[in-house]
Amino acid sequence: MHDYRLAPDDAPPLVRSLARGWLWLGVAALIGSGLLAVLLVLSRTPGIQNVFPLRDFFRSALVVHVDLSVLIWFMAFASVLWTLAGNGALAALGRAALWLASAGTLLMTASPFFPDAHPLLNNYIPVLEQPVFFAGLGTAGLGFALAILRAPIDMFFDQVTVNDADPAKRSARLALLARFRDAVHGVADFSRIEG
């Protein structure tokens, strides 16, 4: 008999919770993509198309439809795997990554409904030339980047003894952690997130 559970039994509860969160983000992106597909059809249906007052709504919604169904879904599912590769440490970083990716996805989903959305269809991942879309894309990208970084950082703490008996190793490892902390605090203040 096959075991189809999302996380192994020995996975910490935080890892399971974060993995489920990433999976729900991917499913929500697919649902949003499907709803935009319905609006795409309606925006071209005679008699109903006049309800959509925004100029070029069809192409703008098509861009977001593709981005949700390809980019966000793929990155969310990859984040499930990266989360399962971690050990549950750095809970605030994991939660911040999920919240940032979710907020960015919501901004991207809302962007075709704002005026002056200019679709750029010259790429594998099309974009809207519009501030709301770019803010959402950047926010989601930051969330996914933090999710990617979390697993190697977890493994670092599992496999490396920072307070090594050798003073040179200890000093070098503490300096590395200080550089990482300074880089992270240059982007955001994660001390405000509970957990």
N, C-alpha and C positions, 0 to 999 in steps of 0.2 A: 504494500500500500504506500502511496506517495504522500509526502508531507508538504503541503502547500502553504505553510505559514509564512508571513512576511519576515519575521525575525526569528533567529534561533532562541531556544528556551533560555540559554545562558546570557542573552543580550540584556543589558541593564534597562530598567523601565524607561529612562530618559531616551535611550537610543530607539526603543520601540516607538515612543511617543513622537520623536522627531521624524522618524522614518514614515510614520502614518501621516504626519503633517505634510511632508513633501509629496507623498502619494496623493493626498487630497488636493494639494495645489495643482498637480498634474491633471487630475480628474476634473477639477474646476476649470482649468484652461481648456480642456476638451469640450466641456459643457458650454463655456463661453464661445468657443469657436463654432459649435453647432448652432447656438442662438444667433450668432452673426451670420451664419450661412442662411438661416431662415430670413433674416432681415435683408440679406443680399437678394434673395429671390423676390421678396416683396417689393424691394426698391426698383425692380424691373418689371413688375406685374402691371399691365394696363389697368387704369382706374385707381390703383392703390399707390402708384409711384409718386403721385403729387403730394402724398402725405410726408414724404421725405424732403424737407426744404433745403437741406444742405447741398451745396454744389459738389458734384462728384462723390457722393456718399458711397456709391457702389465700389469704386476703386479703393477708397479709404478703408471701408469695412473689409474688403478683400485682403488688404495688406495685414490688418490686425488678425483676421481669421487665419491666415497662413502662419503668422508669427506665434499665435497661441497654440495652434495644432502641431507645429513643428518645433519651434525654438523652446517655448516654455514647457511643453510636455516633455521633450527630450531632456532638458536641463533638470526638471523636477524629478524625473525618474532616475537620472544619473545621481542626483542629490540623495535619493533613497539609498542607493548603493554606497555612496561616500559616507553617509551617516552610519550605515550598518558596518562599515569598515572601521569606524571609530569606537572608542571605549566608553563614551558617556562623559568624559571630562569636557571642560570648557562649555558648560551648558549655556551660558549667556551668549557665547559666540554662535552656537547652533540655533538658539531662539532668534537672535538678531538676524541671522542669515535668512531664516524662514520668513520672518516678518518683513524684511526688506524685499525679498523676492515676491512675496504676496502683494505688498503695496505697489511695487513696480508693475506687476501684472494687472492690478486694478486700474492703474493710470493708463496703461497701454490699451486696455479694454474700453475705457471711456473716451479715448482720444478721437475716434472717428466722429463723435457727436459734437466736437468743438469745431468752430468755424476755421476756415483757412488751412485745412489739412491737405497738403500736397503729396500725393503718393509718389514714391520713387521706386519704380519696379525694375531697377537695373542690377539686382543682386539676387543671390539665392535666398537671402533673408531680406525681404523688402521692408522699407521703412516709410514712415510719414514724416515729411519735413514740417514739423510742428513741435513747439516747446513741451506740450503735455506728453506727447509720445516719447520724445527724447528723454524727458525726466523719468518716465516709467521704465524705459529701456535701460537707462543708467542705474536706476535704483534696483531693478531686478538683476542686472549684471553684477552689481556689488553684492547682493545677497547670495547669488550663485558662487561668486568668487570666495566669499567667506565660507560657504559650505565645502568648497573644494579644499580650502586651506585647513579646515578643521581636522580632517582625518590624518594628514601627515603630522600635524602638531600633536594630536592624541598619541600617535605612534612614537613621536619623539619622547614624550613623557613616560611612555611605557618601557622604552628600550634604552633610554639614556639616563644615567644617574647624574643629575645636575650637581649635587653636593658630593662630588667625587673626593676620594681621599687625597688625590694628587692636586695640590693647590693650583698648578698651572691649568689643568683641565677644568677645575671648578671655576676659576676666574674667566676662562674663555667661554664656558657655557653660560655663566651668569651675564657676561657681556652680550652674548648672542640673544638671550632672553630680554635684556634691557633694550636692545636695538629693535626687537620685534614689538615690544610693548610701545615704544615710542612711535613706531610706524603705524600701529593700530590706532593709537590715540590721536595721530595726525588725521585720521579719517573720521573717527567717531568716538564718543565717550561711552564705552560699554559698562561703566560702573553704575549707570543709571538704570540698567535693566536688572530686574530682580532675578534671583536664581543663583 
